[in-house]
Amino acid sequence: MSDVLALPIFKQEDSSLPLDGETKHPPFQYVMCAATSPAVKLHDETLTYLNQGQSYEIRMLDNRKMGDMPEITGKLVKSIIRVVFHDRRLQYTEHQQLEGWKWNRPGDRLLDLDIPMSVGIIDTRTNPSQLNAVEFLWDPAKRTSAFIQVHCISTEFTPRKHGGEKGVPFRIQVDTFKQNENGEYTDHLHSASCQIKVFKPKGADRKQKTDREKMEKRTAHEKEKYQPSYDTTILTECSPWPDTPTAYVNSSPSTAPAFTSPQQGTCSVPDSNSSSPNHQGDGVSQLSSEQLQPSATIQETQQWLLKNRFSSYTRLFSNFSGADLLKLTKEDLVQICGAADGIRLYNSLKSRAVRPRLTIYVCQEQPSGAPLQGPQLAGGGGDSSGGGTPYVYHAIYLEEMVASEVARKLALVFNIPFHQINQVYRQGPTGIHILVSDQMVQNFQDESCFLFFTVKAENGDGIHIVLK
């Protein structure tokens, strides 16, 4: 342990340690074998430059005094290493930022363990839903070194405007846990982190050289305001990283989203053809149900995402209300969801519904003495006013110009069991019945009006619909 104690302790480390009458002695110490920048002022936190994809050693050191934490003596502990954002502004949107990176870099991870180089680590794990974290078990009594590789670079999270943008800083954080009474590694022991910036290969070496040359040009008095560059970086104590309870739930892309609601199991998701008004004939309310409203709650926003085939993003937007989602710009959505889904989601949020290829208006006639009693929705509103009741028409919106679409939409709007409809006819001259074919539908004039009635099929099984 003598080499650990001889390592320099930075001023900001002393101020970050909690005090209970005396300085608390950390049980562990993590040392990253990468040089700190010389261009950091004395009272600022150290900054370390890393090359993308290069393996860097983090030494996992037992720093306990004699008799400290006897419950972990001879036992394994679990450590989770993460690369996270340093800026608080980006921390608030970390999940969205990382999901955007994932879509731009499919199949890649932000952080990996170089297992062949590592020493003393056991049962290494990476989770597909946490691309920025790795975890492993280790024995504090044995030499342990974890070699990490950071694959994201600092400029990937900087808005690109004119080139030469300053990259955002990250943090390397290590959280260590012991087993609880159930054998799960959930009891927090210690956390520490350091500030880094990640450059393209060899970029960190060039940046370190540039900083060193700048410092050499400064006067001796100016140099006194800056920290020297150390060969290693000591991670300073910090608060544990807040884990969400659902972080490891439903991690597989093929599973259902983490969102659950009482209505989810019974929610009816219409297919792409179900854009006609509901059976009450209120086209306005149907349109509003397809468009996300600013007043939509988190639960309603989740249901809207599911209905509009964005189920893979329900967990990503699990805390977004309608107003939150509508505030995102096209660029935000492309960065978060990738180009294809980002544009599709933006169009779904901002654009009007796709115009149907054909609109017809239909009213159900109340036939006298008809053998089959159909639903009374079309004329139901007029029963109370006697024989002078005006006909009430419903709009039918067709996306496909085929006869089966007409039958399906009529069944939907007028609440007729679709499987009972045998044929759809159009009443022609002298009352003849003409079979409605795809070609006939293609020749319907837009916004045509039809009355229809139902008759029993000849075999008594089902009905025919007659348009006139």
N, C-alpha and C positions, 0 to 999 in steps of 0.2 A: 504493500500500500504506500510505500515511501514515494514512488513515482507519482502517485495521485496527489499526495499532499504537497509535493513540490510544484505542482502546476499552478500557474498564476490565478488568483481570484480577482475578478473584475469588480469595480466599484458598484456597478448596478446590481451585481449579484448580492452584495451585502445588503443593499436596501430592499431587495425583494424577499429576503428571508423573513419569516414571521418571528416575532419576538415575544417570548413569554418570560420576561425577567432576564433571560439570557438568550443568545442566539440558538435557534433550534438546529440540531445536528441532523442533516439529511441522511436517510438510511442507505441511499444509493447515489452514485455519481455516474453520469453518462458523458463520455468524451468523444467528440467527433474528430477524426484525424484529417482536418482540413484547416488551412491557415485563415486567420481573421484578417479583415481589411485594415490597412494602416490609416485609412482616411475616415476614421470614426472618432468623434470627440470624446473626451475623458468620461463624461457622465452619461453618454448615450450607450445603448445596447450594442453589443458587438454585431458585426455583419460578416457573413462568410459567403464566398462565391463558390458555386459548384458547377461542374460541367454536366450537361444533359447526358444521362445514360452511363456515366462513369461510376464505378463502385467506390464508396467511401465507408471506412470503418467507423463504427460507433462502439466504443468499449463500454461494456456493462460492468460496473465496479461496485462491489459490496463495500459500503462506507460506514457500516455500523460499528459502534463502540462495543466493547465487551459487555455482554448481558443485554444488549438492545434487541428487541423483537425476537425473543427466544422461540416464538411459535413458528417462525419460518426456518429455523435452523434445521438443516438436513432435508428441507423440502424445496420443491420447485415453485417458482413464481411465474406469472404471465406478464409479458410486456407487449404493448401495442405501440408501434411507431407510425406516426402520421405525418404527411405533409399537408399543411393547412395555410390559409391566408393570414398574413400579418395585419393587413388593413381591416379595420372594423367594418368599413362600408362593404367590403367583399365578404366578410364573415357572415353578414346577414343574408346574403344570397349565395352562400357557398354551394348548397346542393344544386341550385340552378346553374351556377358557373361550371361545376364539375360535370353535370349532365351535358351541357353544351360542348365541353371539351371531349366528352365520350363520343358524341355524335360526329364530331369532326375528326376524331382519331379512333375509329372503330377497332376493337380488339386490343387496344393498348391500355396500359395501366399508368397512373401517375407515379406510383411508387412500387418498387419491387425489392425483394431480398435476393442478393447474390448468394445462394445457398452453398455452392462449392467453396466459396471464399470464407464463409462464416464459420465460427468456432463456438461449440458449446450450446448451440440453440437446438431445441427439441420441438417436434410437433408444430412445424411452421404452417401457418394458414393464411390464405388470402380469400376475400369474399368478393364475388362478382358485383355485388351492389356497393362495395366500398373500395373504389379503385385507388384511393389515396391512403390506404392503411394496410399494414401487415402485422401479424401477431405471432408469438412463439412463446414457448416455455424455456426457462433456464434455471440453473442452479447457482445461487449467489456465491457458493463456496468454491466454484470452479471458474477457470478463465473463460470468459464469454465475450465474443465480438460478433456483432451483426453488421454485415456489409450491405448497404442500401444503394439503390439506383433511383434517381429522380428523373422521370421522363418528360415532365412538363417544363416549359421555359417561361420565364417571368413575363415576356412580352406577349404571350398567348392570351393573357387576360387584360391586355391594355387596348382600349379603343384605337383602331388604326385610322389615322387621319392623313398624315403627310409623311410618315416614315420617321425613324429615329426616336420613337416614343420610349419613355423611360419605363422599364419593366417593373412589375409589382413585386414586392418582397413576399416571401413565404416564411413559414416556420416549420422546423422539424420538432415534433413533440413526442416524448416518450412517457407513457402512462404504465405504471406497474401495479399489479394486483396480487393478492394472496387468495387462497381458497377459503370459502366460508364453511359453515357447518355441513352444508350439503355437497361439498366437494367442488363447487363452482367458483371460478376465479373472478369474483365480483367485489371483494373487499379492497378498497383503494389503499395503496401504500405510499406512492410517491409519483410526482410528475415533474418534468423539466423540459425546457424547450430552448431553441436558439433561432435567430433570424438569419435567413439565407436569401440569396438570389441565384437563379439558375440560368445559365447561358448555353447557347449551342456549343458543341464540342470545341474545346480549346479556348472558348470565349472567356471562361473564368480566369484562365492563366493570363490572357491579355489584359483583362480588367484589373487583376491584381498588380500586374506590372505597371499599368497606367497610374494606379493609385500610388504605388511606391515612388514612381518618378515625380509625381506631383508633390509628394511630401518632401522629397529630397530638395526641391526648389524653394521650399519654405524656409524662413529664418528659424534660428534656434528657439527664439521666443514663441513663434507660432507653433512649432512642433510640440512645445510643452502642453498645448491644449488638446493634443490628440493621443489616443492610445497607441502603444506599439503594436506591431503585427505579431501575433503568437502562432506557433506552428500547429496548435490544436485549438479546438473550440469546446469550451465547457458549457453544457446545457444548464441553464439556470432554473431554479425551482419556479413552479407556476401552479395554477389551479388545474385540476384534471379536466380533460376535454369532455364537454357535455355530450353523453351518448343518448340518443333518442331510443325509447323502448322498442320501436319498430325497425331499428337499424338492420337487424338480421332477420326480419320477417319478410316472407314473400320475395326472396332475393332472386329467384329464377325468373327470367323474362317471360317464361311461358305460363307462370302462375297468375292468379287473379291479383289485381291491385290491392294495396294494403287498406284502401278505403273500405269501410263497412258502414252500412246503414240499415235501418229496419226495412226500407223499401228495396234494398238492392236485390234481394232474392226474388222479388216479384216484379221488378221493374221491366216493363215491356220495351224492348229496343226495336223501333221500327226499321224496316229495311229501306234501301235508297228510294224505293218507289212510293213510300207512304207519305207523300207530301200533300195529300188532299185534305180538306177540312175535316174536322171530327164529325161524329154523327149528329152533333147539335148544329152543324152548319155555320159555326163561327170561325170564318177564315182568319180574322184578326187575332183571335186568341191562339189559333194554331201556329200562326207565324211567330207570335211572341214566344211560344214554347220552344220553337226551333232556334231562336236567337237568344243569346245570353244577355240577361238584363243586369245593369249595374247594381240593382237591389238584391241580386241573387245571393243567397247564403253560401257558406262553404259547402254544405251538403248538396244544395241545388247545383252549384258549379261542378261538383264531382259527377252528378247525374248527367249534366249537360255534356261533359267530356265523354262519358260512357256512351250516350246516345249518338254522339257525332264521331264515333270511332277513334277516340283519343284515349282509349283505356290504358295504354302503356304510359301515359303521363299523369294518371290520377295521383300516384304517390308523389311525383315531382311537384304537383300543384295542390298538395293535400291541405295547405293552409291558405289557399287563395280564395277570396270571395269573387263575385262577379266583377265588382269594381276593380279589384286588384288585377284580374286577368285582362280586363279591357284597357287598363292603363299601359300595358306592355306595348312597345312599338314593334314594327315589323322586324327591325334589326335585333331587338331583344329576343323575339321568338325564334328567329333563325339561329341565333347564337345558342339558345337553350335547347332547341329541338332539332337542330340541323336544318339544311336548306329545304328539303322536300316537305317534311312535316311542319316546319316553322311557317312556310308560306301557306300551307293548307289551313293551319290553325288560325293564322292572321285573316285569311279570307273568310273563314267560318265566323270569326268574331266581328269583322268589320263590314263584310259585304252583304248585299241583299241576297235573298234566296234565289236559286236558279229558276229562271222563268220556265214554266211548263211548256211543252211543245204544243199542247192543245187544251183549251178550256171549254167545257160544255156545261150547261145548266139543266138540271134534271129535277122533276117533281113527281112524286108518286101519286097517281090518280086513285081515287077511292071508288073502285068499281062496285056497282050494285049487284049483289048476289054472286060475287066471285067465289069459286069453290075453295080458294086458298086465302086465308086471312094473313096478309102480310103485316109488317110493322106499320104503325100509325104515326111515324115521326113527321112525315111530310105534311099531312093534313091535320095532325093532332092539334095544332094551334087554332084551327078553325072550327072544331066541333062545338065550341061554346057559343059561336056566333051564327049557327044555323047554316042554311043553304047558300048564303051570300059570301061565304068565306073565300077570299082570294087564294089562289094557289101559292104555295111557298116553295121556291126553288132552292136547290143546293148546288154549289159549284163543285164540279169534278175536274181535277187537274191531272192530265195524262202526260207522263214522261215518255211512255212508249206508245206508239201508234198501232196498237194491236187490239184485237177483239177481247182477248183474255184480260187485258188491262181494264177495259171498260167494265167487264163483269166483276173483276176484283174490287174496283173502286166503288161500284154500286153496292156490292155486299158490305163494304166497309162503312160507307156513308149511311146506308139505310138499315144497317144492323141485320142483314140477311145472311144466314149461314152460307158461306161460299160454296161448300161442297154440295148444297142443294140446287145450285143453279146449273141446269143442263145446257140451255142455249139462250142466246140473246138475239131477238128478232127486231126488225124495224117494220112498222106497219106501212105498207105501200098503197098504191091506188086500189080502189075498190076493197080495201081492207085486207089485202093479201099480206102474209107474213114473209119477209125477206130476211134470210140469215145474215146477221152482222158478221162480215169477214174483215180481215186485216185491211184489205184494199178499200172497203167501205169506210172504215175508220179513218184511213189516210185521206179520204175525200170529204170528211166532215168539215164544215166551215167553223172557224174559231168562234167561240161564244154562241154556238147554236143552242136552242132551247128544245127540250124534249119532255113530254109527259110519258110515264110508263106505268104499266100494270103487270101483275103476275097472274099466270094461269098454271094449273096443274099439268104436269107432264102426262103424256098419253098412257104410260105404264103406271101412273100414280106414284112414281118414285121421283121426287124433286119437283122443280118448277121451271117454267120458261119466263123470261122477262121480255116484254114487248114494248119497244120505244115507238112513240108516235108524235 
